[in-house]
Every structure is written in structure tokens, then in C-alpha cells.
Amino acid sequence: MVTTFQIQTQAPQTFVEITDKVVEIVRQSGITSGTCTLFIPHTTAGITINENCDPDVVHDMIHALNGLIPVHGPYRHAEGNSHAHIKASMMGSSVTIPITGNALAFGTWQGIFFTEFDGPRTRKVRVAVQNDA
């Protein structure tokens, strides 16, 4: 089962927690044992799993990424968003989470974040839920 949903990001760089949406997709699938793979079909956005309890973690991650890859630098890409391409590659375009008991098998404090580096934009997230059978 593959589902696609949209996100409207609100800032040039932001992490949008999408955990609840993905949990609901898995619940509705009825799959009790398998995997959930999320794929981001964009080159200036990504996806990651990280702490979803303290919002300062997201702030710190964006701050650290900007320290490593500044928005303005000696980039050659004509569109002026090279930093976004680099950050998206670092985050990655997919994550896979095990499903047990019709639920995502997260660790403590984990959540799923869509990572925007060239917004605000309307973005897509593809979710594939697969049974172990």
C-alpha cells in the first residue's frame, strides 16, 4: 500500500513533525507486522527520525546544519539553493521503520520529521506500508 500526502511548509528552513500522520496511515493499513518506508521526492528537502519531545533539538539541528553548510557560500549552482541540496542529501530521502502490533516500533522519544531547506513550499511525502508476508 502506497499513500502520498502533502505538507505546506511555512519557513525557508524547518523541520515539520509528521509522526501522527504516519501513525494514522499505518493504523488504517491494518498491517500488524512489516515495514513502513517514507520517501521524499524532492532534492531540497529530506526526512529524518530524531527526538520529538524537546523542540530545542530541532532548533539545534538547524543551527548546526547552517554552521556546517551556510545558506550563502561560494556555491556555483545558479538557483542559489545549493545549501538546501547539500542539507537534503545529508538528511536523506527515505527512512524505514518496523511495524509491530499495527504500530510503528519507535524508540523512546523518537519522531519523524520532514526537513525543509528551500521553502516555504508545498511538498509531498510518499508512505509505503508493507506486510512481512
Secondary structure by P-SEA (a helix, b strand, c coil): ccccccccccccbbbbbaaaaaaaaaaaacccccbbbbbbccccccccccccccaaaaaaaaaaaaaacccccccccccccaaaaaaaaaaccbbbbbbcccccccccbbbbbbccccccccbbbbbbbbbcc
